[in-house]
Amino acid sequence: MLRNLTPVVKNLLIINASILILTFILKNVGIDLVEWLGLFYFKSEYFKPFQFVTHMFMHANLWHLLFNMYALYLFGNILERIWGSQKFLFYYLFTGLGAAVLHTAVSWFMIHDFYNAVQDFLLNSTLENFQTLTNGYSQYFNPDAVDLITNNWASYSKVELKATIDEILQAQMNIPAVGASGAVFGLLLAFGMIFPNTPLMFIFIPIPIKAKYFVIGYGVLELMLGVTSIPGDNVAHFAHLGGMIFGFLLLKFWYKGNLRRN
């Protein structure tokens, strides 16, 4: 199998797998590699600028790695043979960085919006306003903690409430983004634009789907999941969209609108 891989794809597979193994090894001796290489919000105590690059080589677990690397293997080999290694690597890193940029921008908007709502609540910290806050931003609040505060509202001071909400806000800033998904979605976008009518078969969909329809459908799905606040959803949907958007812009620049003819 390795003999059939293009050079950049092969090295990316090796690097990503090696880093996941190293992450597991170091975790057993008390070193959390995610704190160093995962992408944190820019106001987090763990944030470092180089994380915009390193996060795309980190993965949460084996299944996360296998899903991304399988997609890299499927689409990356074809694209690297078309573009050549240097151009392919540039595209891969560009879309990965684009994913990080959009993810960070959306995180800023969401956290900033939550922060403003908290400030408004603290100006008039009634039980009714607390319930409005927790209902409007349910993805940030633990339901059991909300019930505990609500049922013992009279015993909580304004200082205690502020401290509790500050902890929630800080916790949101300290959630890292990891994975090559943004770059992989960029590859999927490129494949769909270059080979729009190529049928794709997936285990969970028993009928062939043209690549262009699959890419459009997946993009719409990611947008819907991104704007829908689902408690417990830890997928960076806007990072996926960022990879597709930046990939689209780069392809348009490269091919000047003549993608299929070129």
VMD Tcl script that draws the C-alpha trace (Angstrom):
set ca {
  {0.00 0.00 0.00}
  {2.77 2.47 0.94}
  {4.44 1.89 -2.44}
  {1.34 3.27 -4.18}
  {1.26 6.46 -2.12}
  {2.44 9.80 -3.43}
  {5.34 11.34 -1.42}
  {3.51 14.10 0.48}
  {0.49 11.93 1.29}
  {2.76 9.16 2.59}
  {4.70 11.56 4.81}
  {1.53 13.19 6.12}
  {0.13 9.76 7.04}
  {3.34 8.86 8.87}
  {3.57 12.21 10.70}
  {-0.06 12.19 11.86}
  {0.08 8.59 13.05}
  {3.41 9.14 14.81}
  {2.15 12.22 16.66}
  {-0.95 10.37 17.90}
  {1.25 7.53 19.21}
  {3.55 10.07 20.85}
  {0.53 11.79 22.40}
  {-0.57 8.52 24.02}
  {2.96 7.75 25.26}
  {3.56 11.18 26.77}
  {0.12 11.24 28.39}
  {1.08 8.16 30.39}
  {4.02 10.06 31.89}
  {1.98 13.17 32.68}
  {2.69 15.28 29.58}
  {-0.34 16.52 27.63}
  {0.81 17.22 24.08}
  {-2.60 18.66 23.22}
  {-1.91 21.59 25.58}
  {1.08 22.46 23.40}
  {-0.01 21.60 19.88}
  {-3.82 21.84 19.88}
  {-5.35 25.15 18.72}
  {-6.68 27.18 21.65}
  {-8.68 30.41 21.62}
  {-6.31 33.37 21.39}
  {-7.25 34.63 24.87}
  {-6.66 31.23 26.46}
  {-3.69 30.75 28.76}
  {-2.64 27.81 26.58}
  {-2.65 29.67 23.24}
  {0.54 29.88 21.19}
  {0.69 31.24 17.60}
  {2.33 28.10 16.18}
  {-0.80 26.14 17.11}
  {-2.43 27.42 13.89}
  {-0.12 24.95 12.12}
  {0.45 22.20 14.67}
  {-3.24 21.56 15.42}
  {-3.75 19.97 12.00}
  {-1.32 17.16 12.90}
  {-3.06 16.35 16.20}
  {-6.03 14.01 16.65}
  {-8.34 13.28 19.55}
  {-8.30 9.50 19.24}
  {-7.65 6.60 16.87}
  {-11.02 6.82 15.10}
  {-10.56 10.53 14.49}
  {-7.16 9.81 12.96}
  {-8.40 6.89 10.83}
  {-11.31 8.88 9.38}
  {-9.10 11.82 8.36}
  {-6.22 9.72 7.08}
  {-8.52 7.51 5.01}
  {-9.94 10.61 3.32}
  {-6.38 11.92 2.81}
  {-5.43 8.60 1.23}
  {-8.49 8.56 -1.07}
  {-8.42 12.12 -2.35}
  {-4.86 13.23 -1.63}
  {-3.18 10.67 -3.88}
  {-5.20 11.77 -6.88}
  {-4.74 15.49 -6.26}
  {-1.00 15.21 -5.63}
  {-0.56 13.36 -8.93}
  {-2.45 16.16 -10.71}
  {-0.74 19.11 -9.03}
  {2.65 17.78 -8.05}
  {3.97 17.53 -4.51}
  {4.79 21.19 -3.83}
  {1.48 22.54 -5.04}
  {-0.44 19.82 -3.22}
  {1.36 20.49 0.07}
  {0.72 24.22 -0.27}
  {-3.00 23.57 -0.84}
  {-3.18 21.17 2.10}
  {-1.52 23.60 4.53}
  {-3.42 26.60 3.14}
  {-6.81 24.97 3.68}
  {-5.74 23.75 7.13}
  {-4.78 27.30 8.09}
  {-8.01 28.60 6.57}
  {-9.95 26.18 8.74}
  {-8.13 27.50 11.82}
  {-8.80 31.12 10.86}
  {-12.56 30.64 10.39}
  {-12.82 28.49 13.52}
  {-11.06 31.20 15.56}
  {-13.22 33.95 14.07}
  {-16.45 32.09 14.86}
  {-15.17 31.25 18.35}
  {-14.47 34.94 18.95}
  {-17.98 35.89 17.83}
  {-19.65 33.24 19.99}
  {-17.56 33.88 23.10}
  {-17.84 37.66 22.70}
  {-21.62 37.36 22.35}
  {-21.80 35.15 25.44}
  {-19.57 37.58 27.37}
  {-21.87 40.52 26.54}
  {-24.93 38.52 27.59}
  {-23.22 37.72 30.90}
  {-22.44 41.39 31.51}
  {-26.08 42.31 30.86}
  {-27.19 39.62 33.29}
  {-24.81 40.82 36.02}
  {-26.31 44.32 35.79}
  {-29.66 42.84 36.78}
  {-29.02 39.38 38.22}
  {-32.51 38.12 38.85}
  {-33.60 34.51 38.71}
  {-35.67 35.23 35.63}
  {-32.68 36.76 33.84}
  {-30.51 33.82 34.87}
  {-32.98 31.41 33.32}
  {-33.08 33.53 30.17}
  {-29.26 33.43 30.01}
  {-29.02 29.67 30.50}
  {-31.80 28.97 28.02}
  {-30.24 31.21 25.39}
  {-26.76 29.72 25.84}
  {-27.66 26.20 26.90}
  {-24.62 24.74 25.14}
  {-22.38 26.39 27.73}
  {-24.22 25.34 30.88}
  {-24.34 22.03 32.66}
  {-28.06 21.30 33.27}
  {-27.35 19.83 36.73}
  {-25.40 22.93 37.75}
  {-28.19 25.17 36.46}
  {-30.77 23.24 38.48}
  {-28.59 23.46 41.59}
  {-28.24 27.24 41.29}
  {-31.91 27.73 40.42}
  {-33.13 25.65 43.36}
  {-30.82 27.47 45.77}
  {-31.03 30.90 44.20}
  {-31.40 32.82 47.45}
  {-28.11 31.46 48.80}
  {-26.00 32.60 45.82}
  {-24.45 36.05 45.97}
  {-23.70 38.15 42.90}
  {-19.99 37.51 43.41}
  {-20.50 33.75 43.49}
  {-22.64 33.85 40.35}
  {-20.03 35.91 38.52}
  {-17.26 33.52 39.59}
  {-19.27 30.52 38.39}
  {-20.00 32.07 35.01}
  {-16.39 33.24 34.64}
  {-15.31 29.62 35.09}
  {-17.69 28.58 32.31}
  {-16.33 31.31 30.04}
  {-12.74 30.32 30.78}
  {-13.56 26.67 30.14}
  {-14.85 27.58 26.67}
  {-11.59 29.37 25.91}
  {-9.62 26.30 26.98}
  {-11.26 23.83 24.58}
  {-8.65 22.92 21.94}
  {-9.32 22.23 18.28}
  {-7.33 19.33 16.86}
  {-7.28 17.36 13.64}
  {-6.61 17.51 9.93}
  {-10.32 17.77 9.18}
  {-10.12 21.30 7.78}
  {-7.43 20.33 5.27}
  {-9.26 17.08 4.48}
  {-12.46 18.97 3.72}
  {-10.37 21.20 1.47}
  {-9.26 18.08 -0.41}
  {-12.85 16.88 -0.69}
  {-13.86 20.26 -2.10}
  {-11.04 20.15 -4.67}
  {-11.95 16.62 -5.76}
  {-15.59 17.61 -6.15}
  {-14.68 20.64 -8.28}
  {-12.17 18.84 -10.51}
  {-14.16 15.60 -10.85}
  {-17.74 16.80 -10.28}
  {-19.46 13.87 -11.98}
  {-17.37 11.10 -10.45}
  {-19.68 8.79 -8.46}
  {-18.73 8.23 -4.83}
  {-19.89 5.27 -2.76}
  {-20.14 5.37 1.03}
  {-20.95 2.65 3.50}
  {-23.77 4.61 5.13}
  {-25.26 5.60 1.73}
  {-25.95 2.50 -0.44}
  {-26.26 4.42 -3.73}
  {-23.58 6.27 -5.74}
  {-23.57 10.06 -5.43}
  {-21.84 12.41 -7.83}
  {-18.94 14.17 -6.14}
  {-20.37 17.66 -6.73}
  {-23.63 16.81 -4.97}
  {-21.86 15.13 -2.10}
  {-19.62 18.17 -1.55}
  {-22.57 20.58 -1.66}
  {-24.63 18.40 0.66}
  {-21.81 17.97 3.13}
  {-21.13 21.71 3.13}
  {-24.78 22.54 3.82}
  {-24.88 19.92 6.59}
  {-21.78 21.38 8.26}
  {-23.28 24.88 8.09}
  {-26.54 23.68 9.67}
  {-24.71 21.84 12.44}
  {-22.45 24.84 12.99}
  {-25.26 27.34 13.52}
  {-27.33 24.92 15.62}
  {-26.36 24.86 19.28}
  {-26.37 21.19 20.23}
  {-25.18 20.43 23.79}
  {-22.32 17.94 23.78}
  {-21.39 18.52 20.13}
  {-17.60 18.91 20.20}
  {-17.06 18.95 16.42}
  {-15.54 22.12 14.95}
  {-18.01 22.43 12.07}
  {-16.81 25.88 11.02}
  {-13.27 24.55 10.76}
  {-14.57 22.08 8.18}
  {-16.31 24.89 6.33}
  {-13.16 27.01 6.56}
  {-11.16 24.33 4.77}
  {-13.76 24.18 1.99}
  {-14.09 27.96 1.65}
  {-10.36 28.64 1.53}
  {-9.90 25.72 -0.85}
  {-12.57 27.14 -3.14}
  {-10.92 30.57 -3.16}
  {-7.48 29.13 -3.88}
  {-8.76 26.96 -6.72}
  {-10.53 29.94 -8.27}
  {-7.29 31.91 -8.06}
  {-5.21 29.10 -9.54}
  {-7.51 28.26 -12.41}
  {-9.08 31.67 -13.09}
  {-12.52 30.13 -13.52}
  {-11.35 27.47 -16.01}
  {-11.02 24.66 -13.50}
  {-12.34 21.72 -15.53}
  {-10.66 22.75 -18.79}
  {-7.28 23.12 -17.05}
}
mol new
graphics top color blue
foreach p $ca { graphics top sphere $p radius 0.5 }
foreach p [lrange $ca 0 end-1] q [lrange $ca 1 end] { graphics top cylinder $p $q radius 0.2 }
display resetview
